[in-house]
């Protein structure tokens, strides 16, 4: 309902059916609303509590963890600091891909003194998350 109000859909005057999608960090929710003369009626709502931006981040992280292991033979999963660094950079890259076709992930001291440098394209992000 808040999203529909934010877009001014309550100002139309005539009856409308609205489908609202809310993709958050950890959930994906969908609501069907009817708006008539500024009055909202929720017809139905549903969602997935196991789908959101964090899930997208995790899939991209898994991709880079496997890629790093294939290139170096080293598994970074048990290094909490390396995983935090990778998560932070993957989140940044995801936001960058909203406006650009690719994002560079650079971590100077990633694991055991070695750096990490890879490119994530929007196409690869979509492939990993479809």
C-alpha positions as CSV (number, residue, x, y, z in Angstrom):
1,X,0.0,0.0,0.0
2,X,2.8,2.4,0.9
3,X,4.4,1.9,-2.5
4,X,1.2,2.7,-4.3
5,X,0.7,5.8,-2.3
6,X,4.3,6.9,-2.9
7,X,3.7,6.7,-6.6
8,X,0.5,8.8,-6.3
9,X,-1.7,6.0,-7.5
10,X,-4.4,7.0,-4.9
11,X,-4.9,10.3,-6.9
12,X,-6.3,8.7,-10.0
13,X,-10.0,9.0,-9.0
14,X,-11.1,5.9,-11.0
15,X,-11.0,2.3,-9.9
16,X,-7.7,0.5,-10.7
17,X,-6.1,-2.8,-9.9
18,X,-2.5,-2.5,-8.9
19,X,0.2,-5.3,-8.5
20,X,3.0,-4.2,-6.1
21,X,6.3,-6.1,-6.0
22,X,8.7,-5.5,-3.1
23,X,12.1,-7.1,-3.4
24,X,13.9,-6.5,-0.1
25,X,17.2,-7.7,1.4
26,X,15.8,-11.0,2.6
27,X,12.2,-11.3,1.2
28,X,10.2,-10.9,-1.9
29,X,6.6,-9.8,-1.4
30,X,3.7,-9.3,-3.9
31,X,0.4,-7.6,-3.1
32,X,-2.7,-7.1,-5.3
33,X,-4.6,-3.9,-4.4
34,X,-7.7,-2.2,-5.7
35,X,-7.8,1.6,-5.5
36,X,-11.1,3.5,-5.9
37,X,-11.4,7.2,-5.1
38,X,-8.3,7.2,-2.9
39,X,-9.4,4.1,-0.9
40,X,-7.1,1.0,-1.0
41,X,-8.4,-2.5,-0.6
42,X,-5.8,-5.3,-0.4
43,X,-7.1,-8.2,-2.4
44,X,-4.3,-10.6,-1.7
45,X,-0.7,-10.8,-0.6
46,X,2.0,-13.4,-0.8
47,X,5.8,-13.7,-0.6
48,X,8.9,-15.7,-0.3
49,X,10.8,-15.3,2.9
50,X,13.9,-17.0,1.3
51,X,14.4,-14.7,-1.7
52,X,15.9,-11.3,-1.6
53,X,19.0,-9.2,-2.3
54,X,21.1,-11.2,0.2
55,X,20.4,-14.4,-1.9
56,X,21.7,-12.7,-5.0
57,X,24.8,-11.6,-3.1
58,X,25.4,-15.1,-1.9
59,X,25.2,-16.6,-5.4
60,X,27.7,-14.1,-6.8
61,X,30.0,-14.7,-3.8
62,X,29.9,-18.5,-4.5
63,X,30.8,-17.8,-8.1
64,X,33.9,-15.8,-7.1
65,X,34.9,-18.2,-4.3
66,X,34.9,-21.1,-6.9
67,X,36.7,-18.9,-9.5
68,X,39.4,-17.9,-6.9
69,X,39.9,-21.5,-5.9
70,X,40.2,-22.7,-9.5
71,X,42.8,-20.0,-10.2
72,X,44.8,-20.3,-6.9
73,X,43.9,-23.6,-5.4
74,X,43.0,-21.8,-2.2
75,X,39.6,-22.0,-0.5
76,X,38.7,-18.7,1.3
77,X,35.5,-19.9,2.9
78,X,37.0,-20.4,6.4
79,X,38.6,-16.9,6.4
80,X,36.0,-14.7,8.0
81,X,37.7,-11.5,7.1
82,X,38.2,-12.4,3.5
83,X,34.5,-13.4,3.3
84,X,33.4,-10.1,4.8
85,X,35.6,-8.2,2.3
86,X,34.2,-10.2,-0.6
87,X,30.6,-9.7,0.6
88,X,31.1,-5.9,0.9
89,X,32.5,-5.7,-2.6
90,X,29.9,-7.9,-4.1
91,X,27.2,-5.7,-2.6
92,X,28.8,-2.6,-4.1
93,X,29.1,-4.3,-7.5
94,X,25.4,-5.3,-7.4
95,X,24.5,-1.6,-6.9
96,X,26.9,-0.5,-9.6
97,X,25.2,-2.9,-12.0
98,X,22.0,-1.0,-11.6
99,X,23.4,1.8,-13.7
100,X,26.4,0.2,-15.5
101,X,26.9,-3.0,-17.6
102,X,29.9,-4.2,-15.5
103,X,31.6,-3.7,-12.2
104,X,35.1,-4.2,-11.1
105,X,35.7,-6.0,-7.8
106,X,39.1,-5.1,-6.3
107,X,40.4,-6.3,-2.9
108,X,44.0,-5.4,-2.2
109,X,44.7,-7.8,0.7
110,X,42.1,-10.5,0.1
111,X,43.5,-13.8,1.3
112,X,47.0,-14.7,2.7
113,X,48.4,-11.5,1.4
114,X,47.1,-12.0,-2.1
115,X,44.8,-9.6,-3.9
116,X,41.6,-10.2,-5.7
117,X,40.6,-8.6,-9.0
118,X,37.6,-9.7,-11.1
119,X,34.9,-8.1,-13.3
120,X,31.2,-8.9,-12.8
121,X,29.0,-8.1,-15.8
122,X,25.3,-7.6,-15.6
123,X,24.8,-10.6,-17.9
124,X,26.8,-12.8,-15.5
125,X,24.9,-11.5,-12.5
126,X,21.6,-12.3,-14.2
127,X,22.9,-15.8,-15.2
128,X,23.8,-16.6,-11.6
129,X,20.5,-15.4,-10.3
130,X,17.9,-16.8,-12.8
